[in-house]
Amino acid sequence: MVGGPEEIRRLGRRVAAEADLVREVARRVSASRSVPWQSPTAGAFRESVTLCVLSLHRTAGRLEEAAALLHVHAGAVEAALDALPLVGVVEQVRRAGRGR
């Protein structure tokens, strides 16, 4: 993943927003199940819409999982960046110890 922690967090927020959009699409698609006509074709249509809505909700869930992982990754990158100065200090102490 390229970018600093804030860039990664922004990406996570965008992915979470996409999950919300997918849920809104699922809501609108779901509304089409209430067609008034009755027939085997209408039943098949409703079943197809139900499967589509379930798939959209699964997709939204996966997007939310990805967003959460991006936030975790941003925290890990931030911790690694915060530790870099400490690594330099440790290396300086090691070098100084070898010079004695």
N, C-alpha and C positions, 0 to 999 in steps of 0.2 A: 504494500500500500504506500503510495507516494503522498507526501504531504505531512504537515505538522498536525498536532492534536486538534487544534481548532478546525482545520480543514476537514479532518476525519469526522469530527462531531457534526459539522455542517452537513456532510454527506449523510450521516446517520439520521439527522433531522429530515433531510429530503426523502430518504427511503421510508421513514415513518409516515411522512405526509403522503407518499404514494400508497402506502397501506390504507390510509384513510380514504383516498380516492377510489381504490379498488372496492372497499366496503360500500361506498356510495353507489358504485356501479352495480354491485350485488343487490343493493336495496331496490334500485330502479328495475333491474332485470326481474327480481322476485315479484314485483308488482304485476308483471305481465302474466303471472300464473292465474290471476283472477279473471280470466276470460269467461264470459257467460255461456259460451256454447258447450254443448255436451255431445261427445262422440268419441269413438276410439282414437281418432286423430287428436282431439282436444286433450284426452288423457295422456297420449304420448307426448304432446307438446308440453303439458304441465310437468311430466316426469323429466323431460329434457331440460326444462328451465330449472327444475330443482337441482339436477346434477350440475348444471352450469353455476348456479348460486353457491353450491357447496364447494366447487372448485375455486371460485372467486374468493370465498372465505379462507380456504386453505392457502391460497396465494397471499392474501393479506397477512395471514399469520406468519408465513415464511418471511415476508418483507419486514414484519415487526421483529422477528428473530434476527434478521440480518442487521437491522438498525441497532438492536441491543448489542450485538457483537461488535459493530463499528464503535459504539461508545466504550465498550470494554477495551478494544484495541487502542482507541485514543488515550485512554488512561494508561495503558501499558507503554505507549510511545512517550507520553508525558513523563512517566516514572523513569524510563530509560534516559530521556534527555536530562532530567533533573540529576540523575546519577553520574552523568558524564564528568562533571567537574570533580566528583569524589574519586572517580577512577584515576584521573590525572594526579590527584593528591596521593593516592595509594602507590601509584607507579613512582612518583618522586621519592616517597619514603623508601620504597624498595631499592631504588638506585642509590639513595644516600646510605642505606645500610650496607650495600655491596662495596661502596667506596671506602669504607672504614677499614 
